[in-house]
Amino acid sequence: MKSANGNSPDITNLKPSDHQVFFEALEYPSSPTEALRVAFLRQKKSLGDPDANALSAD
């Protein structure tokens, strides 16, 4: 359903420069940070994943 101003909440319009940066980030994602690795490990442990204990946060 469109809003009163004609914009759909399901559509995001990007400026050309934003479009380029967005798709470059999808194509060439950066490496996960240590904090992200630790967060994923913590999530695996909280879900009871038996492999989580074998993993390190390295």
N, CA, C and O atoms as a Tripos MOL2 file, in Angstrom:
@<TRIPOS>MOLECULE
protein
  232   231    58     0     0
PROTEIN
NO_CHARGES

@<TRIPOS>ATOM
      1 N           0.8390   -1.1800    0.0000 N.3       1 MET1
      2 CA          0.0000    0.0000    0.0000 C.3       1 MET1
      3 C           0.8840    1.2430    0.0000 C.2       1 MET1
      4 O           1.8540    1.3260    0.7530 O.2       1 MET1
      5 N           0.5480    2.1840   -0.8320 N.am      2 LYS2
      6 CA          1.3220    3.4280   -0.8940 C.3       2 LYS2
      7 C           0.8200    4.4220    0.1450 C.2       2 LYS2
      8 O          -0.3630    4.4600    0.4810 O.2       2 LYS2
      9 N           1.7450    5.2130    0.6370 N.am      3 SER3
     10 CA          1.3650    6.2550    1.5800 C.3       3 SER3
     11 C           0.7530    7.4260    0.8260 C.2       3 SER3
     12 O           0.7080    7.4390   -0.4040 O.2       3 SER3
     13 N           0.2920    8.3940    1.5760 N.am      4 ALA4
     14 CA         -0.3770    9.5570    0.9820 C.3       4 ALA4
     15 C           0.5300   10.3230    0.0220 C.2       4 ALA4
     16 O           0.0440   10.9180   -0.9400 O.2       4 ALA4
     17 N           1.8570   10.3160    0.2730 N.am      5 ASN5
     18 CA          2.7670   11.0590   -0.6010 C.3       5 ASN5
     19 C           3.2490   10.2160   -1.7840 C.2       5 ASN5
     20 O           4.0870   10.6710   -2.5630 O.2       5 ASN5
     21 N           2.7230    8.9800   -1.9260 N.am      6 GLY6
     22 CA          3.0590    8.1460   -3.0740 C.3       6 GLY6
     23 C           4.2890    7.2830   -2.8850 C.2       6 GLY6
     24 O           4.6510    6.5280   -3.7880 O.2       6 GLY6
     25 N           4.9380    7.3730   -1.7440 N.am      7 ASN7
     26 CA          6.1170    6.5520   -1.4770 C.3       7 ASN7
     27 C           5.7130    5.2330   -0.8350 C.2       7 ASN7
     28 O           4.8690    5.2000    0.0610 O.2       7 ASN7
     29 N           6.3150    4.1620   -1.2930 N.am      8 SER8
     30 CA          6.0560    2.8550   -0.7190 C.3       8 SER8
     31 C           7.1080    2.5640    0.3400 C.2       8 SER8
     32 O           8.2830    2.8570    0.1210 O.2       8 SER8
     33 N           6.7270    1.9970    1.4790 N.am      9 PRO9
     34 CA          7.7240    1.6550    2.4960 C.3       9 PRO9
     35 C           8.6270    0.5090    2.0470 C.2       9 PRO9
     36 O           9.6560    0.2570    2.6740 O.2       9 PRO9
     37 N           8.2590   -0.1900    0.9700 N.am     10 ASP10
     38 CA          9.0500   -1.3170    0.4750 C.3      10 ASP10
     39 C          10.0960   -0.8980   -0.5470 C.2      10 ASP10
     40 O          10.8760   -1.7360   -1.0000 O.2      10 ASP10
     41 N          10.1330    0.3570   -0.9160 N.am     11 ILE11
     42 CA         11.0580    0.8390   -1.9370 C.3      11 ILE11
     43 C          11.9930    1.8790   -1.3280 C.2      11 ILE11
     44 O          11.5520    2.8150   -0.6610 O.2      11 ILE11
     45 N          13.2750    1.7000   -1.5660 N.am     12 THR12
     46 CA         14.2650    2.6710   -1.1210 C.3      12 THR12
     47 C          14.9320    3.2620   -2.3470 C.2      12 THR12
     48 O          15.5400    2.5410   -3.1390 O.2      12 THR12
     49 N          14.8220    4.5520   -2.5020 N.am     13 ASN13
     50 CA         15.4530    5.2300   -3.6300 C.3      13 ASN13
     51 C          16.8340    5.7120   -3.2130 C.2      13 ASN13
     52 O          16.9920    6.3950   -2.2010 O.2      13 ASN13
     53 N          17.8360    5.3440   -4.0140 N.am     14 LEU14
     54 CA         19.2080    5.7320   -3.7250 C.3      14 LEU14
     55 C          19.7060    6.7440   -4.7440 C.2      14 LEU14
     56 O          19.3560    6.6880   -5.9230 O.2      14 LEU14
     57 N          20.5270    7.6680   -4.2670 N.am     15 LYS15
     58 CA         21.2160    8.5750   -5.1760 C.3      15 LYS15
     59 C          22.2630    7.7550   -5.9250 C.2      15 LYS15
     60 O          22.6900    6.7170   -5.4190 O.2      15 LYS15
     61 N          22.6900    8.1820   -7.1060 N.am     16 PRO16
     62 CA         23.6840    7.4040   -7.8590 C.3      16 PRO16
     63 C          24.9390    7.0660   -7.0460 C.2      16 PRO16
     64 O          25.4460    5.9480   -7.1390 O.2      16 PRO16
     65 N          25.4370    8.0000   -6.2670 N.am     17 SER17
     66 CA         26.6410    7.7130   -5.4740 C.3      17 SER17
     67 C          26.3450    6.6810   -4.3890 C.2      17 SER17
     68 O          27.1820    5.8210   -4.1170 O.2      17 SER17
     69 N          25.1720    6.7510   -3.7670 N.am     18 ASP18
     70 CA         24.7800    5.7730   -2.7590 C.3      18 ASP18
     71 C          24.5850    4.4030   -3.3910 C.2      18 ASP18
     72 O          24.9560    3.3850   -2.8080 O.2      18 ASP18
     73 N          24.0080    4.3810   -4.5750 N.am     19 HIS19
     74 CA         23.7730    3.1410   -5.3060 C.3      19 HIS19
     75 C          25.0970    2.4090   -5.5330 C.2      19 HIS19
     76 O          25.1850    1.2020   -5.3110 O.2      19 HIS19
     77 N          26.1100    3.1250   -5.9680 N.am     20 GLN20
     78 CA         27.4210    2.5360   -6.2340 C.3      20 GLN20
     79 C          28.0370    1.9720   -4.9520 C.2      20 GLN20
     80 O          28.5310    0.8450   -4.9500 O.2      20 GLN20
     81 N          28.0140    2.7290   -3.8840 N.am     21 VAL21
     82 CA         28.6030    2.2890   -2.6170 C.3      21 VAL21
     83 C          27.8560    1.0700   -2.0740 C.2      21 VAL21
     84 O          28.4770    0.1270   -1.5830 O.2      21 VAL21
     85 N          26.5360    1.0900   -2.1630 N.am     22 PHE22
     86 CA         25.7250   -0.0110   -1.6520 C.3      22 PHE22
     87 C          26.0580   -1.3150   -2.3730 C.2      22 PHE22
     88 O          26.2910   -2.3380   -1.7300 O.2      22 PHE22
     89 N          26.0800   -1.2810   -3.6990 N.am     23 PHE23
     90 CA         26.3300   -2.5080   -4.4370 C.3      23 PHE23
     91 C          27.7850   -2.9540   -4.3670 C.2      23 PHE23
     92 O          28.0600   -4.1500   -4.4680 O.2      23 PHE23
     93 N          28.7170   -2.0310   -4.1970 N.am     24 GLU24
     94 CA         30.1110   -2.4210   -3.9770 C.3      24 GLU24
     95 C          30.2540   -3.1360   -2.6370 C.2      24 GLU24
     96 O          31.0210   -4.0920   -2.5190 O.2      24 GLU24
     97 N          29.5150   -2.6740   -1.6260 N.am     25 ALA25
     98 CA         29.5610   -3.3330   -0.3160 C.3      25 ALA25
     99 C          28.9790   -4.7430   -0.3900 C.2      25 ALA25
    100 O          29.4550   -5.6400    0.3060 O.2      25 ALA25
    101 N          27.9720   -4.9480   -1.2120 N.am     26 LEU26
    102 CA         27.4160   -6.2910   -1.3910 C.3      26 LEU26
    103 C          28.3940   -7.1930   -2.1420 C.2      26 LEU26
    104 O          28.5410   -8.3730   -1.8230 O.2      26 LEU26
    105 N          29.0490   -6.6280   -3.1280 N.am     27 GLU27
    106 CA         29.9620   -7.4020   -3.9500 C.3      27 GLU27
    107 C          31.2810   -7.6950   -3.2310 C.2      27 GLU27
    108 O          31.8480   -8.7760   -3.3930 O.2      27 GLU27
    109 N          31.7640   -6.7480   -2.4490 N.am     28 TYR28
    110 CA         33.0410   -6.8850   -1.7450 C.3      28 TYR28
    111 C          32.8460   -6.5720   -0.2600 C.2      28 TYR28
    112 O          33.2660   -5.5160    0.2120 O.2      28 TYR28
    113 N          32.2070   -7.4900    0.4780 N.am     29 PRO29
    114 CA         31.9520   -7.2100    1.9020 C.3      29 PRO29
    115 C          33.2580   -7.1610    2.6960 C.2      29 PRO29
    116 O          34.2240   -7.8510    2.3690 O.2      29 PRO29
    117 N          33.2700   -6.3450    3.7300 N.am     30 SER30
    118 CA         34.4540   -6.2680    4.5800 C.3      30 SER30
    119 C          34.4880   -7.4900    5.4960 C.2      30 SER30
    120 O          33.4710   -8.1520    5.7050 O.2      30 SER30
    121 N          35.6550   -7.7750    6.0310 N.am     31 SER31
    122 CA         35.8130   -8.9020    6.9440 C.3      31 SER31
    123 C          35.0970   -8.6070    8.2520 C.2      31 SER31
    124 O          35.0080   -7.4510    8.6660 O.2      31 SER31
    125 N          34.5840   -9.6500    8.9080 N.am     32 PRO32
    126 CA         33.9040   -9.4150   10.1900 C.3      32 PRO32
    127 C          34.8920   -8.9390   11.2510 C.2      32 PRO32
    128 O          36.0430   -9.3750   11.2850 O.2      32 PRO32
    129 N          34.4360   -8.0570   12.0970 N.am     33 THR33
    130 CA         35.2770   -7.5570   13.1830 C.3      33 THR33
    131 C          35.3290   -8.5940   14.3030 C.2      33 THR33
    132 O          34.5300   -9.5310   14.3300 O.2      33 THR33
    133 N          36.2610   -8.4220   15.2100 N.am     34 GLU34
    134 CA         36.3670   -9.3310   16.3540 C.3      34 GLU34
    135 C          35.0780   -9.2990   17.1720 C.2      34 GLU34
    136 O          34.6230  -10.3380   17.6510 O.2      34 GLU34
    137 N          34.4920   -8.1280   17.3330 N.am     35 ALA35
    138 CA         33.2490   -8.0110   18.0940 C.3      35 ALA35
    139 C          32.1200   -8.8050   17.4350 C.2      35 ALA35
    140 O          31.3140   -9.4230   18.1300 O.2      35 ALA35
    141 N          32.0570   -8.7930   16.1230 N.am     36 LEU36
    142 CA         31.0270   -9.5590   15.4160 C.3      36 LEU36
    143 C          31.2660  -11.0560   15.5780 C.2      36 LEU36
    144 O          30.3200  -11.8210   15.7680 O.2      36 LEU36
    145 N          32.5250  -11.4730   15.5020 N.am     37 ARG37
    146 CA         32.8510  -12.8980   15.6930 C.3      37 ARG37
    147 C          32.4380  -13.3650   17.0940 C.2      37 ARG37
    148 O          31.8630  -14.4420   17.2500 O.2      37 ARG37
    149 N          32.7320  -12.5580   18.0950 N.am     38 VAL38
    150 CA         32.3750  -12.8900   19.4750 C.3      38 VAL38
    151 C          30.8550  -12.9420   19.6270 C.2      38 VAL38
    152 O          30.3320  -13.8200   20.3120 O.2      38 VAL38
    153 N          30.1520  -12.0190   19.0010 N.am     39 ALA39
    154 CA         28.6900  -11.9960   19.0830 C.3      39 ALA39
    155 C          28.0830  -13.2530   18.4630 C.2      39 ALA39
    156 O          27.1400  -13.8230   19.0110 O.2      39 ALA39
    157 N          28.6240  -13.6880   17.3200 N.am     40 PHE40
    158 CA         28.1190  -14.9050   16.6860 C.3      40 PHE40
    159 C          28.4060  -16.1260   17.5510 C.2      40 PHE40
    160 O          27.5530  -17.0040   17.6810 O.2      40 PHE40
    161 N          29.5780  -16.1930   18.1340 N.am     41 LEU41
    162 CA         29.9230  -17.3010   19.0110 C.3      41 LEU41
    163 C          28.9950  -17.3240   20.2250 C.2      41 LEU41
    164 O          28.5160  -18.3860   20.6220 O.2      41 LEU41
    165 N          28.7450  -16.1680   20.8070 N.am     42 ARG42
    166 CA         27.8460  -16.0690   21.9620 C.3      42 ARG42
    167 C          26.4400  -16.5340   21.5750 C.2      42 ARG42
    168 O          25.7820  -17.2280   22.3500 O.2      42 ARG42
    169 N          25.9810  -16.1580   20.3880 N.am     43 GLN43
    170 CA         24.6540  -16.5680   19.9250 C.3      43 GLN43
    171 C          24.5970  -18.0860   19.7390 C.2      43 GLN43
    172 O          23.6250  -18.7260   20.1410 O.2      43 GLN43
    173 N          25.6320  -18.6590   19.1350 N.am     44 LYS44
    174 CA         25.6730  -20.1150   18.9450 C.3      44 LYS44
    175 C          25.6080  -20.8280   20.2930 C.2      44 LYS44
    176 O          24.8800  -21.8070   20.4540 O.2      44 LYS44
    177 N          26.3760  -20.3280   21.2560 N.am     45 LYS45
    178 CA         26.3690  -20.9480   22.5830 C.3      45 LYS45
    179 C          25.0000  -20.8330   23.2320 C.2      45 LYS45
    180 O          24.5350  -21.7830   23.8630 O.2      45 LYS45
    181 N          24.3500  -19.6890   23.0880 N.am     46 SER46
    182 CA         23.0330  -19.5030   23.7130 C.3      46 SER46
    183 C          21.9750  -20.3970   23.0830 C.2      46 SER46
    184 O          20.9730  -20.7190   23.7210 O.2      46 SER46
    185 N          22.1910  -20.8010   21.8330 N.am     47 LEU47
    186 CA         21.2510  -21.6960   21.1550 C.3      47 LEU47
    187 C          21.5900  -23.1650   21.3960 C.2      47 LEU47
    188 O          20.8910  -24.0580   20.9180 O.2      47 LEU47
    189 N          22.6790  -23.4090   22.1490 N.am     48 GLY48
    190 CA         23.0630  -24.7650   22.4750 C.3      48 GLY48
    191 C          23.7450  -25.5030   21.3450 C.2      48 GLY48
    192 O          23.7070  -26.7320   21.2960 O.2      48 GLY48
    193 N          24.3620  -24.7800   20.4450 N.am     49 ASP49
    194 CA         25.0830  -25.3990   19.3230 C.3      49 ASP49
    195 C          26.2810  -26.1700   19.8770 C.2      49 ASP49
    196 O          27.1590  -25.5710   20.4980 O.2      49 ASP49
    197 N          26.3330  -27.5010   19.6630 N.am     50 PRO50
    198 CA         27.4450  -28.2790   20.2040 C.3      50 PRO50
    199 C          28.7970  -27.8970   19.5920 C.2      50 PRO50
    200 O          29.8320  -28.1140   20.2200 O.2      50 PRO50
    201 N          28.8070  -27.3430   18.3990 N.am     51 ASP51
    202 CA         30.0600  -26.9290   17.7710 C.3      51 ASP51
    203 C          30.5890  -25.6060   18.3350 C.2      51 ASP51
    204 O          31.7390  -25.2470   18.0840 O.2      51 ASP51
    205 N          29.7710  -24.8860   19.0830 N.am     52 ALA52
    206 CA         30.1800  -23.5770   19.5910 C.3      52 ALA52
    207 C          31.3400  -23.7080   20.5640 C.2      52 ALA52
    208 O          32.1800  -22.8110   20.6400 O.2      52 ALA52
    209 N          31.4060  -24.7990   21.3040 N.am     53 ASN53
    210 CA         32.5080  -24.9780   22.2610 C.3      53 ASN53
    211 C          33.8190  -25.3090   21.5520 C.2      53 ASN53
    212 O          34.8960  -25.0830   22.1040 O.2      53 ASN53
    213 N          33.7350  -25.8390   20.3440 N.am     54 ALA54
    214 CA         34.9380  -26.1810   19.5910 C.3      54 ALA54
    215 C          35.5010  -24.9710   18.8630 C.2      54 ALA54
    216 O          36.6510  -24.9840   18.4250 O.2      54 ALA54
    217 N          34.6970  -23.9330   18.7350 N.am     55 LEU55
    218 CA         35.1190  -22.7260   18.0240 C.3      55 LEU55
    219 C          35.8200  -21.7790   18.9770 C.2      55 LEU55
    220 O          35.5360  -21.7500   20.1740 O.2      55 LEU55
    221 N          36.7250  -21.0170   18.4330 N.am     56 SER56
    222 CA         37.3420  -19.9600   19.2250 C.3      56 SER56
    223 C          36.9280  -18.6310   18.6410 C.2      56 SER56
    224 O          36.4270  -18.5810   17.5180 O.2      56 SER56
    225 N          37.1220  -17.5660   19.3680 N.am     57 ALA57
    226 CA         36.7450  -16.2260   18.9050 C.3      57 ALA57
    227 C          37.8450  -15.6000   18.0630 C.2      57 ALA57
    228 O          37.8020  -14.3990   17.7930 O.2      57 ALA57
    229 N          38.8400  -16.3920   17.6380 N.am     58 ASP58
    230 CA         39.9610  -15.8610   16.8340 C.3      58 ASP58
    231 C          39.4840  -15.3920   15.4920 C.2      58 ASP58
    232 O          40.2830  -14.9180   14.6840 O.2      58 ASP58
@<TRIPOS>BOND
     1     1     2 1
     2     2     3 1
     3     3     4 2
     4     3     5 am
     5     5     6 1
     6     6     7 1
     7     7     8 2
     8     7     9 am
     9     9    10 1
    10    10    11 1
    11    11    12 2
    12    11    13 am
    13    13    14 1
    14    14    15 1
    15    15    16 2
    16    15    17 am
    17    17    18 1
    18    18    19 1
    19    19    20 2
    20    19    21 am
    21    21    22 1
    22    22    23 1
    23    23    24 2
    24    23    25 am
    25    25    26 1
    26    26    27 1
    27    27    28 2
    28    27    29 am
    29    29    30 1
    30    30    31 1
    31    31    32 2
    32    31    33 am
    33    33    34 1
    34    34    35 1
    35    35    36 2
    36    35    37 am
    37    37    38 1
    38    38    39 1
    39    39    40 2
    40    39    41 am
    41    41    42 1
    42    42    43 1
    43    43    44 2
    44    43    45 am
    45    45    46 1
    46    46    47 1
    47    47    48 2
    48    47    49 am
    49    49    50 1
    50    50    51 1
    51    51    52 2
    52    51    53 am
    53    53    54 1
    54    54    55 1
    55    55    56 2
    56    55    57 am
    57    57    58 1
    58    58    59 1
    59    59    60 2
    60    59    61 am
    61    61    62 1
    62    62    63 1
    63    63    64 2
    64    63    65 am
    65    65    66 1
    66    66    67 1
    67    67    68 2
    68    67    69 am
    69    69    70 1
    70    70    71 1
    71    71    72 2
    72    71    73 am
    73    73    74 1
    74    74    75 1
    75    75    76 2
    76    75    77 am
    77    77    78 1
    78    78    79 1
    79    79    80 2
    80    79    81 am
    81    81    82 1
    82    82    83 1
    83    83    84 2
    84    83    85 am
    85    85    86 1
    86    86    87 1
    87    87    88 2
    88    87    89 am
    89    89    90 1
    90    90    91 1
    91    91    92 2
    92    91    93 am
    93    93    94 1
    94    94    95 1
    95    95    96 2
    96    95    97 am
    97    97    98 1
    98    98    99 1
    99    99   100 2
   100    99   101 am
   101   101   102 1
   102   102   103 1
   103   103   104 2
   104   103   105 am
   105   105   106 1
   106   106   107 1
   107   107   108 2
   108   107   109 am
   109   109   110 1
   110   110   111 1
   111   111   112 2
   112   111   113 am
   113   113   114 1
   114   114   115 1
   115   115   116 2
   116   115   117 am
   117   117   118 1
   118   118   119 1
   119   119   120 2
   120   119   121 am
   121   121   122 1
   122   122   123 1
   123   123   124 2
   124   123   125 am
   125   125   126 1
   126   126   127 1
   127   127   128 2
   128   127   129 am
   129   129   130 1
   130   130   131 1
   131   131   132 2
   132   131   133 am
   133   133   134 1
   134   134   135 1
   135   135   136 2
   136   135   137 am
   137   137   138 1
   138   138   139 1
   139   139   140 2
   140   139   141 am
   141   141   142 1
   142   142   143 1
   143   143   144 2
   144   143   145 am
   145   145   146 1
   146   146   147 1
   147   147   148 2
   148   147   149 am
   149   149   150 1
   150   150   151 1
   151   151   152 2
   152   151   153 am
   153   153   154 1
   154   154   155 1
   155   155   156 2
   156   155   157 am
   157   157   158 1
   158   158   159 1
   159   159   160 2
   160   159   161 am
   161   161   162 1
   162   162   163 1
   163   163   164 2
   164   163   165 am
   165   165   166 1
   166   166   167 1
   167   167   168 2
   168   167   169 am
   169   169   170 1
   170   170   171 1
   171   171   172 2
   172   171   173 am
   173   173   174 1
   174   174   175 1
   175   175   176 2
   176   175   177 am
   177   177   178 1
   178   178   179 1
   179   179   180 2
   180   179   181 am
   181   181   182 1
   182   182   183 1
   183   183   184 2
   184   183   185 am
   185   185   186 1
   186   186   187 1
   187   187   188 2
   188   187   189 am
   189   189   190 1
   190   190   191 1
   191   191   192 2
   192   191   193 am
   193   193   194 1
   194   194   195 1
   195   195   196 2
   196   195   197 am
   197   197   198 1
   198   198   199 1
   199   199   200 2
   200   199   201 am
   201   201   202 1
   202   202   203 1
   203   203   204 2
   204   203   205 am
   205   205   206 1
   206   206   207 1
   207   207   208 2
   208   207   209 am
   209   209   210 1
   210   210   211 1
   211   211   212 2
   212   211   213 am
   213   213   214 1
   214   214   215 1
   215   215   216 2
   216   215   217 am
   217   217   218 1
   218   218   219 1
   219   219   220 2
   220   219   221 am
   221   221   222 1
   222   222   223 1
   223   223   224 2
   224   223   225 am
   225   225   226 1
   226   226   227 1
   227   227   228 2
   228   227   229 am
   229   229   230 1
   230   230   231 1
   231   231   232 2
@<TRIPOS>SUBSTRUCTURE
     1 MET1         2 RESIDUE 1 A MET
     2 LYS2         6 RESIDUE 1 A LYS
     3 SER3        10 RESIDUE 1 A SER
     4 ALA4        14 RESIDUE 1 A ALA
     5 ASN5        18 RESIDUE 1 A ASN
     6 GLY6        22 RESIDUE 1 A GLY
     7 ASN7        26 RESIDUE 1 A ASN
     8 SER8        30 RESIDUE 1 A SER
     9 PRO9        34 RESIDUE 1 A PRO
    10 ASP10       38 RESIDUE 1 A ASP
    11 ILE11       42 RESIDUE 1 A ILE
    12 THR12       46 RESIDUE 1 A THR
    13 ASN13       50 RESIDUE 1 A ASN
    14 LEU14       54 RESIDUE 1 A LEU
    15 LYS15       58 RESIDUE 1 A LYS
    16 PRO16       62 RESIDUE 1 A PRO
    17 SER17       66 RESIDUE 1 A SER
    18 ASP18       70 RESIDUE 1 A ASP
    19 HIS19       74 RESIDUE 1 A HIS
    20 GLN20       78 RESIDUE 1 A GLN
    21 VAL21       82 RESIDUE 1 A VAL
    22 PHE22       86 RESIDUE 1 A PHE
    23 PHE23       90 RESIDUE 1 A PHE
    24 GLU24       94 RESIDUE 1 A GLU
    25 ALA25       98 RESIDUE 1 A ALA
    26 LEU26      102 RESIDUE 1 A LEU
    27 GLU27      106 RESIDUE 1 A GLU
    28 TYR28      110 RESIDUE 1 A TYR
    29 PRO29      114 RESIDUE 1 A PRO
    30 SER30      118 RESIDUE 1 A SER
    31 SER31      122 RESIDUE 1 A SER
    32 PRO32      126 RESIDUE 1 A PRO
    33 THR33      130 RESIDUE 1 A THR
    34 GLU34      134 RESIDUE 1 A GLU
    35 ALA35      138 RESIDUE 1 A ALA
    36 LEU36      142 RESIDUE 1 A LEU
    37 ARG37      146 RESIDUE 1 A ARG
    38 VAL38      150 RESIDUE 1 A VAL
    39 ALA39      154 RESIDUE 1 A ALA
    40 PHE40      158 RESIDUE 1 A PHE
    41 LEU41      162 RESIDUE 1 A LEU
    42 ARG42      166 RESIDUE 1 A ARG
    43 GLN43      170 RESIDUE 1 A GLN
    44 LYS44      174 RESIDUE 1 A LYS
    45 LYS45      178 RESIDUE 1 A LYS
    46 SER46      182 RESIDUE 1 A SER
    47 LEU47      186 RESIDUE 1 A LEU
    48 GLY48      190 RESIDUE 1 A GLY
    49 ASP49      194 RESIDUE 1 A ASP
    50 PRO50      198 RESIDUE 1 A PRO
    51 ASP51      202 RESIDUE 1 A ASP
    52 ALA52      206 RESIDUE 1 A ALA
    53 ASN53      210 RESIDUE 1 A ASN
    54 ALA54      214 RESIDUE 1 A ALA
    55 LEU55      218 RESIDUE 1 A LEU
    56 SER56      222 RESIDUE 1 A SER
    57 ALA57      226 RESIDUE 1 A ALA
    58 ASP58      230 RESIDUE 1 A ASP
